[in-house]
Amino acid sequence: SSGITAEYGVIPSPLWTIFPSSLIAGLGVIVNSISLSYFVRREHSTLGSQLLMQLNVLDLMVSVTGVFQLSFMTVYFVIPDPVHEIFNCLYFIFLEATGFTTCLLSITRCISLYVPFYKIKRHVVRISAGLFFGYTVMRELILTRLVDREYYLSN
């Protein structure tokens, strides 16, 4: 048998699912590092370019945490519990922050298109990003501490 039999069929073996994901995450690290080196060399005077740089850093962190998670899976086939929890929390925090930054970027671009002379206050954008990041960190910490994973894994 090539996988684990579950209620709804056969779950593919870990190697078949880990290798393509590892390849994509590794390429994400390389491409985001190259893109970040471009942003580091340029002057960032506009809010849009600062948000793009933030998005690039968050994408890089999603790729890095993904690579670490997948490398633990390929080496050990079972992720040690504390390590898994740390990288899982970080992965979801950075992933959701990437989505939020994309929304911020879209909103600021929309405002600058429809109201071209309106000056968006950077501190308001920074405060909203900080509040979202704080909320996400607290939610992930609460979920990983309070949710009984064994119950959900057994059902």
C-alpha positions in Angstrom: 0.0 0.0 0.0 1.3 3.4 -0.9 -0.4 5.4 1.8 -2.5 5.4 4.9 -6.1 4.1 4.6 -8.5 6.7 5.9 -12.3 6.9 6.1 -12.5 8.6 2.6 -9.7 6.6 0.8 -6.0 6.5 0.7 -3.9 9.4 1.9 -0.8 9.8 -0.3 2.5 8.8 1.3 4.4 11.7 2.9 7.3 11.7 0.3 4.9 12.3 -2.6 3.4 15.3 -1.0 6.6 16.6 0.7 8.9 16.8 -2.3 6.9 19.1 -4.6 6.1 21.3 -1.6 9.8 21.4 -0.6 10.7 22.4 -4.1 8.2 25.2 -4.3 9.1 26.5 -0.8 12.9 26.4 -1.7 12.2 28.3 -4.9 10.2 30.8 -2.9 13.1 31.4 -0.6 15.5 32.0 -3.6 13.1 34.2 -5.6 12.0 36.3 -2.6 15.7 36.7 -1.5 16.6 38.1 -4.9 13.5 40.3 -4.9 14.4 41.6 -1.4 17.9 42.4 -2.5 16.3 44.7 -5.2 14.2 46.4 -2.6 17.1 46.9 -0.2 19.1 48.8 -2.8 16.3 51.3 -3.7 15.0 54.3 -1.9 11.6 53.7 -0.4 9.8 57.0 -0.2 6.3 55.9 -1.1 3.9 54.0 1.1 3.3 51.5 -1.7 6.9 50.6 -2.1 7.2 50.1 1.7 4.2 47.8 1.7 5.7 45.9 -1.2 8.9 45.5 0.7 6.9 44.3 3.7 5.0 41.9 1.6 8.3 40.5 0.2 9.7 40.0 3.7 6.5 38.2 4.8 6.5 36.0 1.7 10.2 35.1 2.4 9.3 34.2 5.9 6.4 32.0 4.7 8.8 30.2 2.4 11.5 29.8 5.1 9.1 28.5 7.7 7.6 26.1 5.1 11.0 24.8 4.2 11.8 24.2 7.9 8.5 22.4 8.4 9.0 20.2 5.4 12.6 19.4 6.1 11.7 18.1 9.6 9.0 16.0 7.9 11.5 14.5 5.4 14.2 13.8 7.9 12.2 12.5 10.8 8.9 11.6 9.1 7.3 12.8 12.3 7.8 16.3 13.4 8.8 16.7 17.1 5.8 18.3 18.9 7.4 21.5 20.1 9.2 22.2 16.8 6.1 21.5 14.9 4.0 23.8 17.0 6.6 26.7 16.7 6.9 26.4 12.9 3.2 25.9 12.4 2.4 29.0 14.4 5.0 31.1 12.6 3.9 29.8 9.2 0.3 30.7 9.8 1.2 34.1 11.3 3.3 35.0 8.4 0.8 33.6 5.9 -2.1 35.7 7.3 0.1 38.8 7.6 0.9 38.4 3.9 -2.8 38.4 3.1 -3.4 41.4 5.3 -0.5 43.3 3.7 -1.9 42.5 0.2 -5.2 44.0 1.3 -3.4 47.1 2.7 -1.6 47.5 -0.6 -4.8 47.2 -2.6 -6.7 49.7 -0.4 -3.9 52.3 -0.5 -3.6 51.9 -4.3 -7.4 52.3 -4.6 -7.5 55.4 -2.5 -4.6 56.9 -4.5 -6.4 56.2 -7.7 -9.8 57.6 -6.7 -8.6 60.4 -4.5 -5.3 61.3 -6.1 -4.4 64.3 -3.8 -5.3 62.6 -0.5 -2.3 61.9 1.7 -2.6 58.6 3.4 -1.3 58.7 6.9 1.5 56.2 7.3 1.2 55.9 11.0 -2.5 54.7 10.6 -1.3 52.0 8.2 1.5 51.0 10.6 -0.9 50.9 13.5 -3.4 48.8 11.6 -0.6 46.4 10.6 0.6 46.2 14.2 -2.8 45.5 15.6 -3.5 42.8 13.0 -0.1 41.2 13.7 -0.7 41.3 17.5 -4.2 39.8 17.0 -2.8 37.0 14.8 0.0 36.2 17.3 -2.4 36.1 20.2 -5.0 34.0 18.3 -2.3 31.5 17.2 -0.9 31.2 20.7 -4.4 30.6 22.1 -5.4 28.1 19.5 -2.2 26.1 19.8 -2.4 26.1 23.6 -6.2 25.5 24.1 -7.3 23.3 21.2 -6.9 19.6 21.9 -5.2 18.4 18.8 -5.4 14.8 19.7 -9.2 15.0 19.7 -9.2 16.4 16.2 -6.6 14.0 14.9 -8.5 11.0 16.2 -11.8 12.0 14.7 
